Amino acid sequence: YFIQEWQDITAMYKDEKTRAMSIVQADKLLDESLKCLAYKGSTMGERLISAKAKLKHRDEIWKAHKLRNKIVHEPKFKLKDEQAKEALKGYFHTFKDLGVW
């Protein structure tokens, strides 16, 4: 399931019109995986803190999560390709850290 979802996310990234949505979807998938792995917390941030011992790429994923928040909460925010690429790399590393695939 997670691998298929990730493939959909990377396909979204390739189209400039859906690039920002790929970050939002990756963040959503990460939160879903944290819940499935039973990390405690009522927010994704709390679940990330709960998983910190397992995460080798903590700085990358926090940066990616903050970028997602900008996309969602700042209507005038313009996502740059390099930002999206770095964020997706952070999500990918985090999925590997968690053993999702």
Residue frames as qw, qx, qy, qz and C-alpha x, y, z in Angstrom:
[[0.000, 0.886, 0.464, 0.000, 0.00, 0.00, 0.00],
 [0.290, -0.832, 0.074, 0.467, 2.66, 2.52, 1.03],
 [0.431, -0.187, 0.576, 0.669, 4.81, 1.79, -2.01],
 [0.247, 0.581, 0.663, 0.402, 1.85, 2.34, -4.36],
 [0.119, -0.940, -0.283, 0.151, 0.98, 5.58, -2.59],
 [0.404, -0.628, 0.289, 0.600, 4.60, 6.72, -2.87],
 [0.403, 0.150, 0.653, 0.623, 4.56, 6.01, -6.61],
 [0.092, 0.817, 0.532, 0.203, 1.45, 8.18, -6.94],
 [0.297, -0.882, -0.045, 0.364, 3.19, 10.94, -4.98],
 [0.435, -0.371, 0.467, 0.675, 6.28, 10.87, -7.19],
 [0.306, 0.471, 0.661, 0.498, 4.04, 11.00, -10.26],
 [0.074, -0.930, -0.358, 0.044, 2.35, 14.12, -8.81],
 [0.434, -0.676, 0.176, 0.569, 5.78, 15.68, -8.24],
 [0.488, 0.044, 0.570, 0.660, 6.64, 15.38, -11.94],
 [0.112, 0.703, 0.512, 0.481, 3.76, 17.67, -12.94],
 [0.191, 0.176, -0.240, 0.935, 4.33, 21.28, -11.92],
 [0.452, -0.421, -0.228, -0.753, 0.58, 21.75, -11.38],
 [0.838, -0.435, -0.255, -0.208, 0.45, 19.02, -8.74],
 [0.553, 0.345, -0.545, 0.527, 3.95, 19.38, -7.28],
 [0.218, -0.412, 0.439, -0.768, 2.79, 21.14, -4.11],
 [0.848, -0.201, -0.006, -0.490, 0.10, 18.51, -3.62],
 [0.816, 0.181, -0.527, 0.154, 2.79, 15.82, -3.74],
 [0.180, 0.333, -0.607, 0.698, 4.32, 17.32, -0.58],
 [0.570, -0.246, 0.244, -0.745, 0.94, 17.46, 1.15],
 [0.925, 0.010, -0.245, -0.289, 0.22, 13.85, 0.19],
 [0.624, 0.282, -0.625, 0.376, 3.67, 12.67, 1.32],
 [0.119, -0.332, 0.532, -0.770, 3.09, 14.33, 4.68],
 [0.773, -0.134, 0.064, -0.617, -0.31, 12.68, 4.96],
 [0.884, 0.146, -0.443, -0.032, 1.20, 9.28, 4.10],
 [0.348, 0.335, -0.659, 0.576, 3.89, 9.76, 6.73],
 [0.420, -0.275, 0.412, -0.761, 1.31, 10.59, 9.37],
 [0.896, -0.008, -0.157, -0.414, -0.66, 7.51, 8.35],
 [0.750, 0.233, -0.578, 0.221, 2.45, 5.35, 8.69],
 [0.045, 0.353, -0.610, 0.708, 3.25, 6.82, 12.12],
 [0.678, -0.182, 0.220, -0.677, -0.28, 5.97, 13.26],
 [0.915, 0.119, -0.333, -0.192, -0.04, 2.44, 11.82],
 [0.600, 0.272, -0.613, 0.436, 3.22, 1.94, 13.69],
 [0.583, -0.664, -0.468, 0.032, 1.44, 3.07, 16.88],
 [0.375, 0.133, -0.267, 0.878, 3.53, 6.14, 17.65],
 [0.190, -0.687, -0.616, 0.334, 1.80, 8.16, 20.32],
 [0.118, -0.230, 0.018, 0.966, 0.55, 11.72, 19.97],
 [0.360, 0.665, 0.570, -0.322, -2.52, 13.65, 18.98],
 [0.389, 0.856, -0.129, -0.314, -0.73, 15.56, 16.19],
 [0.869, 0.419, -0.140, 0.221, 1.77, 14.56, 13.59],
 [0.151, 0.759, -0.446, 0.449, 4.40, 16.68, 15.32],
 [0.622, -0.499, 0.482, -0.362, 3.86, 14.76, 18.55],
 [0.980, 0.099, 0.168, -0.027, 4.06, 11.45, 16.68],
 [0.625, 0.648, -0.294, 0.319, 7.33, 12.54, 15.03],
 [0.181, -0.693, 0.538, -0.445, 8.73, 13.36, 18.45],
 [0.856, -0.241, 0.370, -0.269, 7.56, 9.96, 19.68],
 [0.941, 0.307, 0.082, 0.119, 9.41, 8.31, 16.76],
 [0.127, 0.930, -0.344, 0.004, 12.61, 10.38, 17.07],
 [0.563, -0.501, 0.651, 0.090, 14.77, 7.49, 18.28],
 [0.756, 0.261, 0.581, 0.154, 14.01, 5.66, 15.03],
 [0.469, 0.868, 0.156, 0.054, 14.57, 8.67, 12.74],
 [0.691, -0.177, 0.169, 0.680, 18.08, 9.19, 11.39],
 [0.252, 0.328, 0.345, 0.843, 16.95, 12.08, 9.18],
 [0.144, -0.676, -0.598, 0.405, 15.09, 14.18, 11.77],
 [0.067, -0.520, 0.060, 0.849, 16.17, 17.55, 10.41],
 [0.037, -0.008, -0.707, -0.706, 15.12, 16.61, 6.88],
 [0.156, -0.499, -0.835, -0.173, 11.65, 15.50, 7.90],
 [0.137, -0.680, -0.431, 0.577, 10.99, 18.49, 10.14],
 [0.030, -0.372, 0.305, 0.876, 12.01, 20.79, 7.30],
 [0.113, -0.180, -0.809, -0.548, 9.70, 18.89, 4.93],
 [0.167, -0.605, -0.762, 0.160, 6.81, 19.01, 7.41],
 [0.097, -0.619, -0.177, 0.759, 7.27, 22.77, 7.87],
 [0.033, 0.152, -0.555, -0.817, 7.26, 23.18, 4.09],
 [0.136, -0.421, -0.863, -0.245, 3.97, 21.28, 3.96],
 [0.146, -0.677, -0.541, 0.478, 2.56, 23.68, 6.54],
 [0.037, -0.443, 0.177, 0.878, 3.60, 26.65, 4.42],
 [0.077, -0.101, -0.771, -0.624, 1.93, 25.14, 1.36],
 [0.209, -0.538, -0.815, -0.049, -1.30, 24.55, 3.27],
 [0.258, -0.743, -0.461, 0.411, -1.45, 27.71, 5.40],
 [0.118, -0.598, 0.152, 0.778, 0.17, 30.41, 3.24],
 [0.652, 0.615, 0.430, -0.113, -1.93, 30.92, 0.08],
 [0.364, 0.903, -0.196, -0.118, 0.70, 33.10, -1.63],
 [0.543, -0.532, 0.615, 0.210, 3.57, 30.68, -0.97],
 [0.705, 0.594, -0.310, -0.231, 5.37, 29.68, -4.18],
 [0.868, -0.288, 0.389, 0.110, 7.00, 26.27, -4.02],
 [0.239, 0.731, -0.577, -0.277, 10.35, 25.98, -5.76],
 [0.885, 0.218, -0.390, -0.129, 11.32, 22.75, -7.48],
 [0.409, 0.387, -0.698, 0.442, 14.44, 22.36, -5.32],
 [0.393, -0.285, 0.519, -0.704, 12.36, 22.72, -2.13],
 [0.886, 0.040, 0.004, -0.462, 9.96, 20.02, -3.31],
 [0.762, 0.350, -0.538, 0.086, 12.79, 17.70, -4.31],
 [0.143, 0.381, -0.706, 0.580, 14.50, 18.08, -0.92],
 [0.598, -0.187, 0.370, -0.686, 11.22, 17.57, 0.93],
 [0.926, 0.126, -0.175, -0.309, 10.40, 14.38, -0.95],
 [0.570, 0.385, -0.661, 0.302, 13.90, 13.12, -0.28],
 [0.178, -0.336, 0.622, -0.685, 13.27, 13.74, 3.44],
 [0.810, -0.046, 0.165, -0.561, 10.00, 11.83, 3.34],
 [0.848, 0.296, -0.433, -0.073, 11.64, 8.96, 1.45],
 [0.325, 0.391, -0.720, 0.473, 14.46, 8.70, 4.00],
 [0.419, -0.248, 0.511, -0.708, 11.98, 8.80, 6.85],
 [0.902, 0.063, -0.083, -0.418, 9.88, 6.01, 5.37],
 [0.727, 0.319, -0.580, 0.182, 13.05, 3.93, 5.13],
 [0.012, 0.394, -0.651, 0.649, 14.01, 4.84, 8.72],
 [0.641, -0.138, 0.355, -0.666, 10.60, 3.67, 9.91],
 [0.238, -0.110, 0.959, 0.102, 10.88, 0.44, 7.94],
 [0.622, 0.432, 0.258, -0.600, 7.72, 1.14, 5.96],
 [0.880, 0.469, -0.039, -0.066, 9.52, -0.35, 2.94]]
